């Protein structure tokens, strides 16, 4: 959230830097994108924009995982249509 004083973007980047093996993206949403104040709590009253961003990213990551399943021998998740 653009004006999140409890979890500012700089702090989030520092935290993510401590997890070098994690493929993470940080997206900061504005009040205009949220349709409400962009702080730590206000988005909970109108969570659609956050949910949309989350599910779009989840879908993109899911397709990367499914499409790359053969290239990752340690991926034990079954994939429909693949041996």
MODELLER restraints for C-alpha pairs under 7 A, 6 or more apart:
rsr = mdl.restraints
at = mdl.atoms
rsr.add(forms.Gaussian(group=physical.xy_distance, feature=features.Distance(at['CA:1:A'], at['CA:28:A']), mean=5.12, stdev=0.5))
rsr.add(forms.Gaussian(group=physical.xy_distance, feature=features.Distance(at['CA:1:A'], at['CA:29:A']), mean=4.86, stdev=0.5))
rsr.add(forms.Gaussian(group=physical.xy_distance, feature=features.Distance(at['CA:1:A'], at['CA:30:A']), mean=6.30, stdev=0.5))
rsr.add(forms.Gaussian(group=physical.xy_distance, feature=features.Distance(at['CA:1:A'], at['CA:38:A']), mean=4.87, stdev=0.5))
rsr.add(forms.Gaussian(group=physical.xy_distance, feature=features.Distance(at['CA:1:A'], at['CA:39:A']), mean=5.48, stdev=0.5))
rsr.add(forms.Gaussian(group=physical.xy_distance, feature=features.Distance(at['CA:1:A'], at['CA:40:A']), mean=6.69, stdev=0.5))
rsr.add(forms.Gaussian(group=physical.xy_distance, feature=features.Distance(at['CA:2:A'], at['CA:28:A']), mean=5.60, stdev=0.5))
rsr.add(forms.Gaussian(group=physical.xy_distance, feature=features.Distance(at['CA:2:A'], at['CA:29:A']), mean=5.61, stdev=0.5))
rsr.add(forms.Gaussian(group=physical.xy_distance, feature=features.Distance(at['CA:2:A'], at['CA:30:A']), mean=5.16, stdev=0.5))
rsr.add(forms.Gaussian(group=physical.xy_distance, feature=features.Distance(at['CA:2:A'], at['CA:38:A']), mean=5.35, stdev=0.5))
rsr.add(forms.Gaussian(group=physical.xy_distance, feature=features.Distance(at['CA:2:A'], at['CA:39:A']), mean=6.68, stdev=0.5))
rsr.add(forms.Gaussian(group=physical.xy_distance, feature=features.Distance(at['CA:3:A'], at['CA:38:A']), mean=5.35, stdev=0.5))
rsr.add(forms.Gaussian(group=physical.xy_distance, feature=features.Distance(at['CA:3:A'], at['CA:39:A']), mean=4.82, stdev=0.5))
rsr.add(forms.Gaussian(group=physical.xy_distance, feature=features.Distance(at['CA:4:A'], at['CA:38:A']), mean=6.66, stdev=0.5))
rsr.add(forms.Gaussian(group=physical.xy_distance, feature=features.Distance(at['CA:4:A'], at['CA:39:A']), mean=4.21, stdev=0.5))
rsr.add(forms.Gaussian(group=physical.xy_distance, feature=features.Distance(at['CA:4:A'], at['CA:40:A']), mean=4.82, stdev=0.5))
rsr.add(forms.Gaussian(group=physical.xy_distance, feature=features.Distance(at['CA:5:A'], at['CA:40:A']), mean=6.98, stdev=0.5))
rsr.add(forms.Gaussian(group=physical.xy_distance, feature=features.Distance(at['CA:6:A'], at['CA:40:A']), mean=6.47, stdev=0.5))
rsr.add(forms.Gaussian(group=physical.xy_distance, feature=features.Distance(at['CA:29:A'], at['CA:38:A']), mean=6.84, stdev=0.5))
rsr.add(forms.Gaussian(group=physical.xy_distance, feature=features.Distance(at['CA:30:A'], at['CA:38:A']), mean=5.64, stdev=0.5))
rsr.add(forms.Gaussian(group=physical.xy_distance, feature=features.Distance(at['CA:31:A'], at['CA:37:A']), mean=4.92, stdev=0.5))
rsr.add(forms.Gaussian(group=physical.xy_distance, feature=features.Distance(at['CA:31:A'], at['CA:38:A']), mean=4.64, stdev=0.5))
rsr.add(forms.Gaussian(group=physical.xy_distance, feature=features.Distance(at['CA:33:A'], at['CA:49:A']), mean=6.78, stdev=0.5))
rsr.add(forms.Gaussian(group=physical.xy_distance, feature=features.Distance(at['CA:34:A'], at['CA:43:A']), mean=6.74, stdev=0.5))
rsr.add(forms.Gaussian(group=physical.xy_distance, feature=features.Distance(at['CA:34:A'], at['CA:49:A']), mean=5.37, stdev=0.5))
rsr.add(forms.Gaussian(group=physical.xy_distance, feature=features.Distance(at['CA:36:A'], at['CA:42:A']), mean=6.66, stdev=0.5))
rsr.add(forms.Gaussian(group=physical.xy_distance, feature=features.Distance(at['CA:36:A'], at['CA:43:A']), mean=6.45, stdev=0.5))
rsr.add(forms.Gaussian(group=physical.xy_distance, feature=features.Distance(at['CA:37:A'], at['CA:43:A']), mean=6.87, stdev=0.5))
rsr.add(forms.Gaussian(group=physical.xy_distance, feature=features.Distance(at['CA:66:A'], at['CA:79:A']), mean=6.69, stdev=0.5))
rsr.add(forms.Gaussian(group=physical.xy_distance, feature=features.Distance(at['CA:69:A'], at['CA:75:A']), mean=6.32, stdev=0.5))
